[in-house]
Amino acid sequence: MTTAPPAVGVPQILDASGKPMVRKSLPARALVGGSSVPYDAADFRGPHTAEWWPYLWSADGELNPYRDTIVARMRDMVRNDGWASGAITRVLDNAVGANFRPIFKPDFKALAHFTGIKGFDAQWAYEYSKALDASYRTWANSLGNWSDVQRRLTVPQMFRVAFRHKLIDGDCLAMMQWRPERCGYGRARYATAVQLIDPDRLGNPTYQFDQKNMRGGCIVDDDDVTVGYSIRRAHQGDWWSAGDSLHWDPIPRETEFGRPIIVHDFDSDRAGQHRGGAGILTPVVQRLKMLIRYDVAELDAALLNAIFGAWIESPFDPATAADALDAGDGLSAYQTNRVDYHNEAPIRIAGVGGQLPGLFAGEQLKQLDAKRPSANFAAFEKAVLRNVAQAAGLSAQQVSNDWSDVNYSSARGAMLEFWKTMTRRRDDFATGFCAPIISCLVEEAHELEELPLPAGAPDFVEFREAYSRAKMVGPGRGWIDPVNEVKGAILGMDAGLMDYDDLCAEQGIDGDDMIEMRAQTIKRFQNAGVPLPSWAGIMPGGEAMASPTPATQTITDPEAV
C-alpha cells in the first residue's frame, strides 16, 4: 500500500520504518458505531444526528418569545379541525364538565392541633362544611351571575372557560375583584367577583424582551418569586380599544394580608418557568396539519372522480383535432356525424331519467377507476390519531370514537390510564386556579355569615388553608361494565380497601348528599307503605339488621333476558 507524499511544510509523525503513521479507525462501541462518545444521544458524526443541534434554552427563553405564534396556531387548529376540537372537548368534559364544584372538608385536625380548641372535631367539620356549601351555591350559581365581573357566566362555567384556556393556551388567568356596590336588596349577596382575563393580555410592557425581573409579563423579585403581573388594559386584537391595548398595568399578586388578586395557573414543565404558552396538542400540531392536508387531498380526489366518472374515446387523430380547432366553429365531417348520431338516437330506459350512451362507429366508453380513499389512508389516519391521543393524554379510541377493535379488558385498561392523567390535570387545576378563588369567597363568608365556629376560633386569615380546604368534584368516571364494577366497589368497601366518599366523588356525587337522599328515599317507601328493597338494610319489622348479609352473598349477576 502506497502512501501519499507528505505535504510540504506540514509536520508528520513517522513510524520505525520512516513512513507516515496512519490513523486507525476506532472499533465499534455499543450502538454508536465508530463514534468516540459513550451515548448515542451525544453522537455528532452519525448520519442521524450530525445536523441535529438544538439550542440549550432556559425555561422562559424557549417559550416566551414564541408563545404568541404557538397559541395562534393552536387556536386555529382547534377552530378548524374536528380531531383537535374533539380531543380538547373530551379532556374538558371529563376533567371539569358542566358543574365543577367544591365539597368543603375543613382541616379540623390541623385547627385543633395548632389552637388547642377541642371544639374543632369531626362534627364541627360536618356542620361547617354544610354551611359553606350553602354560601358557595348562593354565590356561584346566582341567577344574576353576580360572581362574574362581566355578569355572563356562573362560577362553574368560568372554571370551564379557564380550563379550556389552559388546555389550548397553556395557562389561565383571573383577577379577583371586590364589588360592594353590587350588593343590595334583590341583588348580589357577596361582593367577591371573578374577572376572567385572556392570557394574551399578560406580557412585557411595550413588547420588551424578558429581563431579570420581567418574564413574559410576570414581575419577579430577586428570589424568582412572581410578585405581580403586567396586564394590558385591552386585548391587542380589539381595534376599538387600540389605545388601551398599548397600556400595561402592573398588578400585585396578592394583598398584604394574603388575599389573592391575580390567579395564574399553568403546568410547570421545568424549574424556573414563570408562565405557560404551549397547549396539550403543541407536540403534534405539525402532524395534525399533515392529516388535514391529507384529508382535503382525498376529498378533492374523490370529488374529481365523481365529476369525471366516464368519457367517450374516439379515433379522432391529433391532426384532425388540430384542423378542427383552427377552423373556428367548423367541425370535420366525422365529428358532425357523431354529434348528429347522438342527438337523433339516444337510448332510454323506462323509469330512468338520464340517457344511456349509444356509441358511434369507432367510439369506446371509458370509466375512471375511482379508488378513494386510498388503501393507505386509514392506516395513516390511525397512526396520526394515536400520536394525538398520546399528546392529549387520551386513549386512541377516545380520540377516534372507534371502539370496534377493542374488547372490555382493553377498553378498561385504556380508561384507567386516561383516568390517571385526567385526575392529575383536574387536581392541578383545582389547586392552582379554583382553590384561590374559593378561598376569597370563604373569607367573605367568615365576615358576613354566622358560621358555626367554636369559642375562641382564630380569624380566617390566620388559617386560610385549613378553613377553605375543599375537594373539587367534577363529572363522574362512569362504568364500562356497571354490574361488575359496582360489585367490585361494594366488595372493596366491605374489605376496607375503598372509601365511600371517594367512590361517590369518582362518580361526581357528594357522599353526604347521597346518604341524605337515601334516607329520604327510605322514608318515602315507609310513608307509602311500600316494602323496602334489600339495599335499605332494614327488616320487615322496621328494625335495622343487626348483622347484614355480606355483599359476597347478596350480590348476584342479573339474569339474561
Secondary structure, DSSP 4 states (H G I P E B T S, - for coil): ---PPPPTT----B-TTSPBP-PPPPPP-TTSTT-SSS-GGG-SSSTTTTT-------TTTTTGGGHHHHHHHHHHHHHH-HHHHHHHHHHHHHHT-S--EEEE---HHHHHHHH--TT-SHHHHHHHHHHHHHHHHHHHT-TT-TTBTTSS--HHHHHHHHHHHHHHHSEEEEEEEE-GGGBSTTSBS--EEEEEE-GGGB--GGGPPPBTTEETTEEE-TT--EEEEEEESS-TT-GGGTTGGG-EEEEESB-TTS-BSEEEEE---STT-------TTGGGHHHHHHHHHHHHHHHHHHHHHHHT-EEEE----HHHHHHHHHTTT---HHHHHHHHHHHH--B--TT-SS-BPPPPTT-EEEE-----S-TTHHHHHHHHHHHHHHHHT--HHHHH---TT--HHHHHHHHHHHHHHHHHHHHHHIIIIIHHHHHHHHHHHHHHS-----TTPPPGGGGHHHHS-EEEE-S----SSHHHHHHHHHHHHHTTSS-HHHHHHHTT--HHHHHHHHHHHHHHHHHHTPPPPGGG-B-TTSPBPSSPPPHHHH--PPPP-
